[in-house]
Amino acid sequence: MTDLTAQSQKLLALHADPALLKVVNVWDAITARVVSGVDGIEALATASHSIAAAHGYEDGEHIPVDLMIEAIGTVVAATDLPVTADLEAGYGNPGETARKAMSVGVVGANLEDQMKPLPEAVAAVEAVLAAGHAEGIDFVLNARTDAFVLAGDRPHADVLADAIERGSAYLAAGAPLVFVPGLLTEDDVTAFVDAWGPQKLTVIGVPGSLPLERLEELGVARVSYGPTSQSVALMALQDLTRDIVAGGALPADFRPLN
């Protein structure tokens, strides 16, 4: 069994476990080490927005794909935990981008559909899974539908139906998971779990999200936090800077990180 195979099997098992997998997204080696060093963290996920921002790029595949892959590789090298990467929509070639990610040790990924025509989106899912099979692993693809984040003013029932249809198509194509970012209600989550079964849905934590305990009870596989973790870290840095400019000192609860 190769290490890549072992890591992919571990990541898949973590999603299949009824216990909610909690993933705080990272963007470089130091954040990977800090987050993976916290008791209870069992896997890492990168955030494309955060990596792009750290390199001076806007989100949305503006960062060169090879630079993104290089950054993801530094995360993998900094931890013994399985790593899943945010590959956006695949940088024009989802299968090849997934192959590059696997070459640096990634065993899972998010892939956005950006509400492209469904046959095109399904083909992208199939390409990523085929890349995993070519590497001899069951790549843990978290097929993302942007039905909610690109909903606009469409009726909620139509948006929900689109998300269910798209997620069902991705699961039928072989994806083990479906990611539905957005502020989801309990009724939304229940509808997804009813349609796809437990431990198939992954969500993002945003202000107003359901409590983690309730997500677990409803059968959600994973919660992640996207670029919010970077925003929290940068807010702390900004607050420290303001305090120092104002003549303050280091926080009373400051502690050096090992």
N, C-alpha and C positions, 0 to 999 in steps of 0.2 A: 504494500500500500504506500503510495507516494504521500509526501506531506500535504500536497495540494488536495489529494483525494481525502485524506484524514480531516483536513480543515473544512472542506466542503461538506463532508458528512456531519461534522460537528455543528456547523452553522445551520444545516437543514434540520438537525435534531432539535436545536434550540428553538426554532420556529414551530416545530411540530409539538413541542411540550406545551401543555395547557397553561403553564406559568408564562405570564407576559414577559417577552424579551424587551428589556429597556436599553436603548442605545442612545448614547449622547455623542453627537457627531463631532469629529475632529478634522484637522486640516494640515497638520505637520507632525514632525517627529516628537516634539515636546508635548503637544496636546495629546498625542497617542499614548505617550508614556504616563502622563498624569491621569488620564481617564482610565486606562487599563489597569492602573495601580489601585483603583478604588474597589474595595470588596463588593462583590455582587455584579460587577461588569463582566460579561461573558463573551462579548463580541464588540467590534468597533465598526463604525460606518463613517465614511468621509462625506463631506458636504461640498458639492461643486461650487456653490456660491462663495463659501469660505475660502476654498483654495484659490479661486479666481481673484478674490479680493486681496488675499495675502500676496499675490503676485502683480497686483496693480491692474487687474482686468475686471470688466463688468461681467456679470453672470450671463449665461445664455450662449455658451460655446464660443466666447470671444478669446479665451485663453487657448493657445495652441494645444492640440490634443496630446502631443508628446510631452509637453511641459506638465499638463494635468496628470498624465500617467506617471511621470517622474515623481511628482509630489505624492501621489498615491503610494508609490513604492517606498518612500521614506516612512510613511505610516506603517506599512506592512513590516518593514525592517525593524521598527521600534517596539514591536509587540509580539507575543506568542499567541495572541487571540486571533480567531478568524476575522477577516476584514471583508466587508462589503462596500463597494464604491458607488458613488453617484456618477453615472456616466451620461447624465442629461439625456439627450435623444440619440446619442451614439456618434456624434460628430461626423455625420454624413455617411458612416459605414459602421452600423452597430456591431456586426459580427467581428470585424477586424479590430474595432476599439475594445470589445470584450476580450479578444485574444491577447491584445497588448496588456490589458489589465491582469489577465491570468499570468502573463509572463513575469509580472512583478509580485505574484503571490496572492492576488485577489481571488476570492472564491464565490462572490456574489455581487449583485449590482442592482441599482435602480435604473430603469429605462423609461423615459417619458414618452407618452404617445402624442402629446401636444394637439390632441383631437384631430390628427390626420385621418384620412379615410381608413376605415377599419381594416380592409385587406392589407393596406400598406403597413399599418401598425402591427398586425399579426405577423406579417413577413419579417419585421424587425425583431420581434420576439423569437421567431423561429431561427433567425440568423444567429442570435446570441446563444441560444440553446445548442445549436449545431456547433458553434465554436467551443462550447464546453465539452460536448461529446468528442470532438476532435482531440481535445486535450485529455480525454479519459476521465472527466469528472462530471458530476451532476451539479452544474453551476446553479447557484441559488438566485435565480432571477426574480426580482421584485418588480413586476410589470406595473408601471404607473399609468393610471388614467387621469388626465387633467380635466375631467368632466366638471368637477366642482370649482377648481381654480380658474377655469375659463368659462364659467357658467353665464357671466353677464347678467342680464335681466330675464333669462329664460325661466319658465315655471319650474319650481323645485321638482315636481313629479317627473318632468321630462329629463332633468339633469340626472336624477337618481336612476331612472330607467336606462339612460345612456351609459352611466357608470357600471351598472349591473351587466348590461349587454357586452360592453367592452371587456370587463373583467372576466366574464364567462368565456369569451373568445380566447383570452390570453391563457386561462387555465386549460382550456381544451387544447391549445397549442403546446402545452407542456410546462408552462410557468408554474412554479409551486406557490407563488404568492402574488397578490395584487395590492398595490399601494394606491390609496385614495387620499391625497393631501387635501386639506381644507378643514373648516370648522364643521364637524359632523355632529348631528344630534344622536341621541340614543336610538331613535327610530331609524335613522340612516344606518347606523352600525348594525342594528338588528336585521335590517333588510339585506345588507351585504352578507352577513353570516348565514342567514336563512337561504340565500341564493347560492352561496359558494361552499358552505360548511365551515366549521370552526377551524382556527389556525390557518386561514388563508388570507385574511385581511391584515394589512399593516396600515398604520395611521401616523400622523404627525401631531406632536403636542404643540398647541397654540393657546394663547389666552382664551379661556372659556371652554377648553376641551373637557371631555368627561374625565372624572378621576381615574387614575391608573387602576385602582382596585375594580372599578366598574368595567373598564375595558377588558380586564382579565376575565371577569365573570361572564361577559358577553361573548367570549371566544375569540378575541383579537389576538393575533400572533405576536405583533411587535409594535412598539411606539418609538419613534425617533424624533429628533428636534431640529434637523436641518441647520441653517445658519444661525439659529437663535443662540446656540452655545457660544459662537464667536461674538455675537452681540453682547452677551452677558459678560464675557471676558473683557471686551473692549470698553464696556461701560465702567467696569471696575478700574481699568487703567486710566480712563478719563477722570473718574472721581478722585483717584489718587493724585493725579496731576493737578487738579483744581485745589485739592487740599494743600499740596506742597506750595503752589503759587500763592495761596492765601496765608502761608506761614505755618501750616500744620505739620504733622509728623506722620510716620507710618501708622497704620491701623493698630489698635491695641491687640487685635487677634492675629497679627502678622506671624507667619511661620515660614521658614525656608522650605522649599520643596526639594526632596531628594532626587 
